[in-house]
């Protein structure tokens, strides 16, 4: 029974995906992480991450990068693992009532 998984990749392999990935040299990027909802809060993700970081150190990596939404429920989890924000991406929806000014109805 699979209760959690994490997928790591080299940041250079993500150039097609993330235009400006903020990751220093000798970093590994946590591309995907998930835990079965029934096991959330049981430290499964933290245990997986600890094992993954042991692997990463043995493989010569010194840092790990991850993207997460600061407003998500998972933000506390990532911060609890020691992640700190290094960049912000801001996004704003344009009020549809203003689109007429550019000929878009």
N, CA, C and O atoms as a GROMACS GRO file, in nm:
protein
  420
    1UNK      N    1   0.084  -0.118   0.000
    1UNK     CA    2   0.000   0.000   0.000
    1UNK      C    3   0.089   0.125   0.000
    1UNK      O    4   0.168   0.144   0.092
    2UNK      N    5   0.078   0.206  -0.099
    2UNK     CA    6   0.155   0.329  -0.109
    2UNK      C    7   0.090   0.437  -0.024
    2UNK      O    8  -0.027   0.470  -0.044
    3UNK      N    9   0.165   0.493   0.072
    3UNK     CA   10   0.107   0.597   0.157
    3UNK      C   11   0.173   0.733   0.133
    3UNK      O   12   0.122   0.834   0.181
    4UNK      N   13   0.282   0.737   0.062
    4UNK     CA   14   0.345   0.864   0.030
    4UNK      C   15   0.459   0.846  -0.068
    4UNK      O   16   0.515   0.737  -0.082
    5UNK      N   17   0.492   0.954  -0.137
    5UNK     CA   18   0.604   0.949  -0.231
    5UNK      C   19   0.661   1.088  -0.252
    5UNK      O   20   0.592   1.188  -0.230
    6UNK      N   21   0.785   1.093  -0.294
    6UNK     CA   22   0.852   1.218  -0.328
    6UNK      C   23   0.937   1.193  -0.451
    6UNK      O   24   1.004   1.090  -0.461
    7UNK      N   25   0.934   1.286  -0.544
    7UNK     CA   26   1.010   1.276  -0.668
    7UNK      C   27   1.105   1.395  -0.677
    7UNK      O   28   1.062   1.510  -0.673
    8UNK      N   29   1.234   1.367  -0.689
    8UNK     CA   30   1.337   1.471  -0.696
    8UNK      C   31   1.400   1.470  -0.835
    8UNK      O   32   1.418   1.365  -0.895
    9UNK      N   33   1.433   1.590  -0.885
    9UNK     CA   34   1.499   1.604  -1.014
    9UNK      C   35   1.607   1.711  -1.002
    9UNK      O   36   1.610   1.788  -0.906
   10UNK      N   37   1.696   1.714  -1.099
   10UNK     CA   38   1.797   1.819  -1.105
   10UNK      C   39   1.728   1.947  -1.154
   10UNK      O   40   1.650   1.941  -1.249
   11UNK      N   41   1.756   2.061  -1.091
   11UNK     CA   42   1.692   2.186  -1.135
   11UNK      C   43   1.713   2.217  -1.282
   11UNK      O   44   1.623   2.272  -1.346
   12UNK      N   45   1.828   2.184  -1.337
   12UNK     CA   46   1.854   2.213  -1.478
   12UNK      C   47   1.754   2.143  -1.570
   12UNK      O   48   1.727   2.191  -1.680
   13UNK      N   49   1.700   2.030  -1.526
   13UNK     CA   50   1.603   1.959  -1.610
   13UNK      C   51   1.468   2.028  -1.612
   13UNK      O   52   1.379   1.986  -1.686
   14UNK      N   53   1.450   2.133  -1.532
   14UNK     CA   54   1.322   2.203  -1.524
   14UNK      C   55   1.320   2.335  -1.598
   14UNK      O   56   1.224   2.411  -1.585
   15UNK      N   57   1.423   2.365  -1.675
   15UNK     CA   58   1.426   2.492  -1.746
   15UNK      C   59   1.304   2.511  -1.833
   15UNK      O   60   1.258   2.624  -1.852
   16UNK      N   61   1.249   2.404  -1.886
   16UNK     CA   62   1.129   2.412  -1.969
   16UNK      C   63   1.007   2.442  -1.882
   16UNK      O   64   0.906   2.492  -1.933
   17UNK      N   65   1.013   2.412  -1.756
   17UNK     CA   66   0.897   2.421  -1.666
   17UNK      C   67   0.898   2.549  -1.582
   17UNK      O   68   0.794   2.612  -1.565
   18UNK      N   69   1.011   2.587  -1.532
   18UNK     CA   70   1.023   2.702  -1.444
   18UNK      C   71   1.128   2.796  -1.498
   18UNK      O   72   1.247   2.764  -1.496
   19UNK      N   73   1.085   2.909  -1.547
   19UNK     CA   74   1.177   3.000  -1.615
   19UNK      C   75   1.293   3.045  -1.526
   19UNK      O   76   1.406   3.052  -1.573
   20UNK      N   77   1.266   3.075  -1.401
   20UNK     CA   78   1.371   3.127  -1.314
   20UNK      C   79   1.369   3.052  -1.181
   20UNK      O   80   1.331   3.109  -1.078
   21UNK      N   81   1.409   2.930  -1.182
   21UNK     CA   82   1.415   2.852  -1.060
   21UNK      C   83   1.527   2.905  -0.971
   21UNK      O   84   1.642   2.913  -1.014
   22UNK      N   85   1.492   2.940  -0.850
   22UNK     CA   86   1.590   2.992  -0.755
   22UNK      C   87   1.653   2.874  -0.682
   22UNK      O   88   1.606   2.834  -0.575
   23UNK      N   89   1.757   2.819  -0.738
   23UNK     CA   90   1.825   2.705  -0.676
   23UNK      C   91   1.975   2.720  -0.695
   23UNK      O   92   2.022   2.728  -0.809
   24UNK      N   93   2.050   2.723  -0.586
   24UNK     CA   94   2.196   2.735  -0.599
   24UNK      C   95   2.258   2.607  -0.656
   24UNK      O   96   2.191   2.505  -0.671
   25UNK      N   97   2.386   2.616  -0.686
   25UNK     CA   98   2.461   2.499  -0.734
   25UNK      C   99   2.445   2.382  -0.636
   25UNK      O  100   2.424   2.403  -0.517
   26UNK      N  101   2.456   2.263  -0.688
   26UNK     CA  102   2.447   2.138  -0.609
   26UNK      C  103   2.317   2.128  -0.532
   26UNK      O  104   2.313   2.086  -0.416
   27UNK      N  105   2.209   2.169  -0.600
   27UNK     CA  106   2.075   2.158  -0.542
   27UNK      C  107   1.997   2.050  -0.612
   27UNK      O  108   2.020   2.022  -0.730
   28UNK      N  109   1.907   1.990  -0.540
   28UNK     CA  110   1.811   1.897  -0.596
   28UNK      C  111   1.674   1.963  -0.578
   28UNK      O  112   1.652   2.035  -0.481
   29UNK      N  113   1.583   1.938  -0.673
   29UNK     CA  114   1.451   2.001  -0.668
   29UNK      C  115   1.346   1.896  -0.637
   29UNK      O  116   1.338   1.792  -0.702
   30UNK      N  117   1.265   1.924  -0.536
   30UNK     CA  118   1.153   1.837  -0.500
   30UNK      C  119   1.037   1.870  -0.593
   30UNK      O  120   0.964   1.967  -0.571
   31UNK      N  121   1.022   1.789  -0.697
   31UNK     CA  122   0.925   1.814  -0.803
   31UNK      C  123   0.784   1.774  -0.764
   31UNK      O  124   0.687   1.840  -0.802
   32UNK      N  125   0.771   1.666  -0.688
   32UNK     CA  126   0.639   1.614  -0.652
   32UNK      C  127   0.647   1.549  -0.516
   32UNK      O  128   0.741   1.474  -0.487
   33UNK      N  129   0.549   1.577  -0.432
   33UNK     CA  130   0.540   1.513  -0.300
   33UNK      C  131   0.393   1.493  -0.268
   33UNK      O  132   0.311   1.584  -0.287
   34UNK      N  133   0.360   1.377  -0.220
   34UNK     CA  134   0.221   1.352  -0.181
   34UNK      C  135   0.217   1.246  -0.071
   34UNK      O  136   0.303   1.159  -0.063
   35UNK      N  137   0.115   1.258   0.011
   35UNK     CA  138   0.090   1.162   0.119
   35UNK      C  139  -0.058   1.128   0.116
   35UNK      O  140  -0.142   1.215   0.098
   36UNK      N  141  -0.089   1.002   0.134
   36UNK     CA  142  -0.228   0.958   0.142
   36UNK      C  143  -0.297   1.041   0.251
   36UNK      O  144  -0.246   1.049   0.362
   37UNK      N  145  -0.411   1.102   0.221
   37UNK     CA  146  -0.480   1.185   0.321
   37UNK      C  147  -0.504   1.113   0.454
   37UNK      O  148  -0.504   1.178   0.558
   38UNK      N  149  -0.523   0.984   0.452
   38UNK     CA  150  -0.547   0.910   0.576
   38UNK      C  151  -0.424   0.908   0.666
   38UNK      O  152  -0.435   0.879   0.786
   39UNK      N  153  -0.305   0.939   0.609
   39UNK     CA  154  -0.182   0.934   0.687
   39UNK      C  155  -0.121   1.072   0.711
   39UNK      O  156  -0.013   1.083   0.770
   40UNK      N  157  -0.190   1.177   0.666
   40UNK     CA  158  -0.138   1.312   0.690
   40UNK      C  159  -0.140   1.342   0.838
   40UNK      O  160  -0.234   1.306   0.909
   41UNK      N  161  -0.038   1.408   0.885
   41UNK     CA  162  -0.025   1.438   1.027
   41UNK      C  163   0.046   1.330   1.105
   41UNK      O  164   0.074   1.347   1.223
   42UNK      N  165   0.076   1.218   1.040
   42UNK     CA  166   0.144   1.105   1.106
   42UNK      C  167   0.295   1.110   1.081
   42UNK      O  168   0.366   1.015   1.113
   43UNK      N  169   0.344   1.221   1.025
   43UNK     CA  170   0.487   1.242   1.000
   43UNK      C  171   0.544   1.154   0.889
   43UNK      O  172   0.665   1.136   0.879
   44UNK      N  173   0.456   1.098   0.806
   44UNK     CA  174   0.502   1.017   0.693
   44UNK      C  175   0.586   1.101   0.598
   44UNK      O  176   0.695   1.060   0.558
   45UNK      N  177   0.535   1.219   0.560
   45UNK     CA  178   0.608   1.306   0.469
   45UNK      C  179   0.742   1.347   0.525
   45UNK      O  180   0.842   1.352   0.453
   46UNK      N  181   0.746   1.378   0.654
   46UNK     CA  182   0.872   1.418   0.718
   46UNK      C  183   0.972   1.303   0.720
   46UNK      O  184   1.091   1.324   0.698
   47UNK      N  185   0.924   1.182   0.745
   47UNK     CA  186   1.012   1.065   0.746
   47UNK      C  187   1.067   1.038   0.605
   47UNK      O  188   1.186   1.010   0.588
   48UNK      N  189   0.981   1.048   0.504
   48UNK     CA  190   1.026   1.032   0.366
   48UNK      C  191   1.129   1.138   0.330
   48UNK      O  192   1.231   1.109   0.267
   49UNK      N  193   1.102   1.261   0.372
   49UNK     CA  194   1.194   1.370   0.341
   49UNK      C  195   1.330   1.349   0.408
   49UNK      O  196   1.433   1.373   0.345
   50UNK      N  197   1.331   1.304   0.531
   50UNK     CA  198   1.457   1.278   0.601
   50UNK      C  199   1.539   1.173   0.527
   50UNK      O  200   1.660   1.188   0.511
   51UNK      N  201   1.474   1.067   0.481
   51UNK     CA  202   1.544   0.964   0.404
   51UNK      C  203   1.594   1.019   0.271
   51UNK      O  204   1.704   0.987   0.227
   52UNK      N  205   1.511   1.102   0.208
   52UNK     CA  206   1.550   1.161   0.080
   52UNK      C  207   1.669   1.253   0.095
   52UNK      O  208   1.757   1.256   0.008
   53UNK      N  209   1.674   1.329   0.202
   53UNK     CA  210   1.786   1.420   0.224
   53UNK      C  211   1.914   1.343   0.256
   53UNK      O  212   2.023   1.388   0.221
   54UNK      N  213   1.903   1.229   0.321
   54UNK     CA  214   2.021   1.144   0.343
   54UNK      C  215   2.074   1.095   0.208
   54UNK      O  216   2.194   1.094   0.185
   55UNK      N  217   1.982   1.054   0.120
   55UNK     CA  218   2.021   1.012  -0.015
   55UNK      C  219   2.087   1.128  -0.089
   55UNK      O  220   2.190   1.111  -0.153
   56UNK      N  221   2.026   1.248  -0.080
   56UNK     CA  222   2.077   1.364  -0.152
   56UNK      C  223   2.219   1.400  -0.106
   56UNK      O  224   2.305   1.432  -0.188
   57UNK      N  225   2.243   1.396   0.024
   57UNK     CA  226   2.378   1.425   0.076
   57UNK      C  227   2.478   1.324   0.022
   57UNK      O  228   2.587   1.360  -0.021
   58UNK      N  229   2.440   1.197   0.025
   58UNK     CA  230   2.529   1.092  -0.026
   58UNK      C  231   2.556   1.108  -0.176
   58UNK      O  232   2.661   1.069  -0.225
   59UNK      N  233   2.460   1.167  -0.247
   59UNK     CA  234   2.474   1.187  -0.391
   59UNK      C  235   2.547   1.318  -0.424
   59UNK      O  236   2.566   1.349  -0.542
   60UNK      N  237   2.587   1.395  -0.322
   60UNK     CA  238   2.663   1.517  -0.346
   60UNK      C  239   2.582   1.645  -0.348
   60UNK      O  240   2.638   1.752  -0.376
   61UNK      N  241   2.455   1.638  -0.320
   61UNK     CA  242   2.373   1.760  -0.316
   61UNK      C  243   2.390   1.828  -0.180
   61UNK      O  244   2.410   1.762  -0.078
   62UNK      N  245   2.381   1.960  -0.181
   62UNK     CA  246   2.394   2.037  -0.057
   62UNK      C  247   2.267   2.107  -0.016
   62UNK      O  248   2.250   2.144   0.100
   63UNK      N  249   2.175   2.125  -0.112
   63UNK     CA  250   2.050   2.196  -0.084
   63UNK      C  251   1.935   2.131  -0.158
   63UNK      O  252   1.955   2.055  -0.253
   64UNK      N  253   1.815   2.165  -0.113
   64UNK     CA  254   1.693   2.118  -0.179
   64UNK      C  255   1.603   2.238  -0.201
   64UNK      O  256   1.586   2.321  -0.112
   65UNK      N  257   1.544   2.246  -0.320
   65UNK     CA  258   1.451   2.354  -0.353
   65UNK      C  259   1.312   2.293  -0.375
   65UNK      O  260   1.300   2.179  -0.420
   66UNK      N  261   1.210   2.370  -0.344
   66UNK     CA  262   1.072   2.328  -0.366
   66UNK      C  263   0.987   2.453  -0.385
   66UNK      O  264   1.017   2.558  -0.328
   67UNK      N  265   0.883   2.442  -0.464
   67UNK     CA  266   0.785   2.550  -0.477
   67UNK      C  267   0.660   2.510  -0.401
   67UNK      O  268   0.614   2.396  -0.411
   68UNK      N  269   0.607   2.603  -0.325
   68UNK     CA  270   0.480   2.579  -0.257
   68UNK      C  271   0.406   2.711  -0.242
   68UNK      O  272   0.466   2.818  -0.241
   69UNK      N  273   0.276   2.701  -0.230
   69UNK     CA  274   0.195   2.820  -0.210
   69UNK      C  275   0.194   2.855  -0.062
   69UNK      O  276   0.159   2.772   0.021
   70UNK      N  277   0.233   2.977  -0.030
   70UNK     CA  278   0.240   3.016   0.110
   70UNK      C  279   0.102   3.018   0.176
   70UNK      O  280   0.093   3.011   0.299
   71UNK      N  281  -0.003   3.027   0.097
   71UNK     CA  282  -0.138   3.027   0.154
   71UNK      C  283  -0.196   2.886   0.168
   71UNK      O  284  -0.307   2.871   0.218
   72UNK      N  285  -0.124   2.785   0.124
   72UNK     CA  286  -0.177   2.649   0.131
   72UNK      C  287  -0.162   2.590   0.270
   72UNK      O  288  -0.083   2.639   0.352
   73UNK      N  289  -0.237   2.486   0.296
   73UNK     CA  290  -0.227   2.417   0.425
   73UNK      C  291  -0.090   2.352   0.441
   73UNK      O  292  -0.046   2.329   0.554
   74UNK      N  293  -0.025   2.321   0.333
   74UNK     CA  294   0.105   2.253   0.339
   74UNK      C  295   0.220   2.348   0.370
   74UNK      O  296   0.331   2.302   0.399
   75UNK      N  297   0.198   2.479   0.366
   75UNK     CA  298   0.307   2.575   0.390
   75UNK      C  299   0.374   2.551   0.525
   75UNK      O  300   0.497   2.557   0.534
   76UNK      N  301   0.297   2.526   0.628
   76UNK     CA  302   0.354   2.500   0.760
   76UNK      C  303   0.440   2.374   0.761
   76UNK      O  304   0.542   2.368   0.830
   77UNK      N  305   0.398   2.274   0.684
   77UNK     CA  306   0.476   2.151   0.672
   77UNK      C  307   0.614   2.181   0.614
   77UNK      O  308   0.716   2.139   0.668
   78UNK      N  309   0.616   2.255   0.502
   78UNK     CA  310   0.743   2.284   0.436
   78UNK      C  311   0.832   2.371   0.524
   78UNK      O  312   0.952   2.346   0.533
   79UNK      N  313   0.775   2.470   0.589
   79UNK     CA  314   0.855   2.554   0.680
   79UNK      C  315   0.908   2.473   0.798
   79UNK      O  316   1.018   2.497   0.845
   80UNK      N  317   0.828   2.378   0.844
   80UNK     CA  318   0.871   2.292   0.953
   80UNK      C  319   0.989   2.203   0.915
   80UNK      O  320   1.063   2.157   1.002
   81UNK      N  321   1.006   2.179   0.786
   81UNK     CA  322   1.119   2.100   0.738
   81UNK      C  323   1.241   2.188   0.711
   81UNK      O  324   1.345   2.139   0.669
   82UNK      N  325   1.227   2.318   0.736
   82UNK     CA  326   1.341   2.407   0.721
   82UNK      C  327   1.342   2.490   0.594
   82UNK      O  328   1.436   2.566   0.573
   83UNK      N  329   1.242   2.476   0.509
   83UNK     CA  330   1.238   2.557   0.387
   83UNK      C  331   1.206   2.702   0.421
   83UNK      O  332   1.125   2.730   0.509
   84UNK      N  333   1.272   2.793   0.351
   84UNK     CA  334   1.250   2.935   0.368
   84UNK      C  335   1.227   2.997   0.230
   84UNK      O  336   1.294   2.960   0.134
   85UNK      N  337   1.134   3.092   0.220
   85UNK     CA  338   1.110   3.157   0.090
   85UNK      C  339   1.233   3.232   0.042
   85UNK      O  340   1.299   3.302   0.119
   86UNK      N  341   1.264   3.217  -0.086
   86UNK     CA  342   1.374   3.292  -0.147
   86UNK      C  343   1.323   3.379  -0.262
   86UNK      O  344   1.396   3.466  -0.310
   87UNK      N  345   1.200   3.356  -0.306
   87UNK     CA  346   1.142   3.440  -0.411
   87UNK      C  347   0.990   3.437  -0.397
   87UNK      O  348   0.932   3.346  -0.339
   88UNK      N  349   0.929   3.539  -0.452
   88UNK     CA  350   0.783   3.549  -0.452
   88UNK      C  351   0.735   3.566  -0.594
   88UNK      O  352   0.797   3.636  -0.674
   89UNK      N  353   0.626   3.503  -0.625
   89UNK     CA  354   0.559   3.523  -0.753
   89UNK      C  355   0.423   3.580  -0.720
   89UNK      O  356   0.349   3.524  -0.640
   90UNK      N  357   0.392   3.691  -0.782
   90UNK     CA  358   0.263   3.754  -0.758
   90UNK      C  359   0.177   3.742  -0.883
   90UNK      O  360   0.227   3.747  -0.996
   91UNK      N  361   0.049   3.724  -0.860
   91UNK     CA  362  -0.043   3.708  -0.972
   91UNK      C  363  -0.171   3.780  -0.937
   91UNK      O  364  -0.216   3.778  -0.822
   92UNK      N  365  -0.229   3.845  -1.036
   92UNK     CA  366  -0.353   3.917  -1.013
   92UNK      C  367  -0.445   3.896  -1.130
   92UNK      O  368  -0.403   3.906  -1.246
   93UNK      N  369  -0.569   3.866  -1.102
   93UNK     CA  370  -0.670   3.855  -1.207
   93UNK      C  371  -0.716   3.995  -1.245
   93UNK      O  372  -0.738   4.079  -1.158
   94UNK      N  373  -0.730   4.018  -1.373
   94UNK     CA  374  -0.779   4.147  -1.419
   94UNK      C  375  -0.932   4.142  -1.423
   94UNK      O  376  -0.991   4.048  -1.474
   95UNK      N  377  -0.991   4.243  -1.368
   95UNK     CA  378  -1.136   4.252  -1.365
   95UNK      C  379  -1.190   4.245  -1.507
   95UNK      O  380  -1.151   4.325  -1.593
   96UNK      N  381  -1.277   4.150  -1.532
   96UNK     CA  382  -1.331   4.129  -1.667
   96UNK      C  383  -1.399   4.252  -1.722
   96UNK      O  384  -1.406   4.269  -1.844
   97UNK      N  385  -1.449   4.339  -1.636
   97UNK     CA  386  -1.518   4.460  -1.683
   97UNK      C  387  -1.421   4.556  -1.751
   97UNK      O  388  -1.465   4.646  -1.822
   98UNK      N  389  -1.290   4.539  -1.731
   98UNK     CA  390  -1.191   4.627  -1.792
   98UNK      C  391  -1.141   4.577  -1.927
   98UNK      O  392  -1.072   4.650  -1.997
   99UNK      N  393  -1.174   4.455  -1.964
   99UNK     CA  394  -1.123   4.397  -2.087
   99UNK      C  395  -1.176   4.468  -2.211
   99UNK      O  396  -1.114   4.461  -2.317
  100UNK      N  397  -1.289   4.536  -2.202
  100UNK     CA  398  -1.345   4.604  -2.318
  100UNK      C  399  -1.247   4.709  -2.372
  100UNK      O  400  -1.251   4.740  -2.491
  101UNK      N  401  -1.161   4.762  -2.287
  101UNK     CA  402  -1.069   4.867  -2.330
  101UNK      C  403  -0.969   4.816  -2.433
  101UNK      O  404  -0.912   4.896  -2.507
  102UNK      N  405  -0.948   4.688  -2.440
  102UNK     CA  406  -0.855   4.631  -2.538
  102UNK      C  407  -0.929   4.549  -2.644
  102UNK      O  408  -0.869   4.464  -2.710
  103UNK      N  409  -1.057   4.573  -2.659
  103UNK     CA  410  -1.136   4.507  -2.762
  103UNK      C  411  -1.172   4.363  -2.730
  103UNK      O  412  -1.208   4.287  -2.820
  104UNK      N  413  -1.162   4.325  -2.604
  104UNK     CA  414  -1.199   4.189  -2.564
  104UNK      C  415  -1.328   4.194  -2.483
  104UNK      O  416  -1.334   4.257  -2.377
  105UNK      N  417  -1.426   4.130  -2.533
  105UNK     CA  418  -1.555   4.133  -2.462
  105UNK      C  419  -1.572   4.014  -2.372
  105UNK      O  420  -1.675   4.001  -2.306
   0.00000   0.00000   0.00000
